[in-house]
Amino acid sequence: ENPGSFRVYPNPAKNSVYIQPENYHSDAITITLLNTSGKIIHQKKYDSSDNIEFPFNVNGVDPGIYFIRVHNNTLSNTKKIVIE
C-alpha cells in the first residue's frame, strides 16, 4: 500500500472531480492540477481534519491529459486524469 495514495473520480472528468486521500493525516492538504509540462493550472488547499472527500473544480480547463497531485507536509502522490 502506498502511504500517499488517493482515489480520483470521475476520470475522465468534465466539470469537477472528487479526491479521496488515504493516510493524509494532517491539518491541511494541497491538491494541484498540472498540465503535461508540469505547469500548475489550478491549486487549492483544504483542511483535511474532517473530510474524507474533496471536490476539485476543473470547469473551464481545456480538454486533455493532466495530472492531479495531492500532498501535505510528509506525503505526496500524483495521478493522471483526462478532462473532456
N, C-alpha and C positions, 0 to 999 in steps of 0.2 A: 504494500500500500504506500502510495506517495503521500507524505505528510502534508503537502501543499495542494492536494488535488481539489478539483471543483467540477461541478456539473454546469453546463450552459445549454439553455434551450429557449425557444426552438432554434434549430440550426438546419437549414437556412432560416434567416430572420427577415422580417420586413420593417416593423416599427420599433420593437423593443425585444430585449432578451432578458432572461432571468438567470441569475447566477446563484448557485448553491455551493458555497465553500465548505470544505471539510477540514477540521482541525486548525482553523484560523482563530485561535483563542487569544484575542487581544481587544483593545478598546476600539480600534479602527482598522479598516482595510481600504485599499485603494483599488479600483477597477479601472483599467486603461484599455482603450481601443486603439490599436496601432495598424497602420497600413503595412503592406508587404516590404516596404523600405525601412520600417521601424519608426516612422513619424507618428507622433501622438495625434490622433484625430479627436478623441474625447477622453476625459478623465474625470472620475468622481470619487470622493471619499465617503465612506459610510461608517456609521457607528455599528459595530458588529456584536455588541453585548446582548441585544435582544432578538436579533433577526437571524433566520437561517436561510432566507432567500432575499435577493436584492434585485429590483428592477433596474435595467440599464437601457436608456433611450438611444436607439440608433436611427430614429426618424430623420430623414434629410441627408443621411450618409449615402454617398454614391454606391450603386451595386458593385459587388466584387468580393474578393477574398481579403479578410482581415484577421487580426489576432486579438484575443482578449487576454489580458494579463491581470491576475489577482495577486496582490501582495500586501504584506504588513511588515512589521519590523524584522521578522525572522523567516517567513515563508514566502515563496513566490512560485507561480506556475503560469504557463501560457498555453492557450489552445486556439486552434484555427476556427474561424467562423465565416460563413458565407452570408452576405447581405444581398437580398434581392431587390 
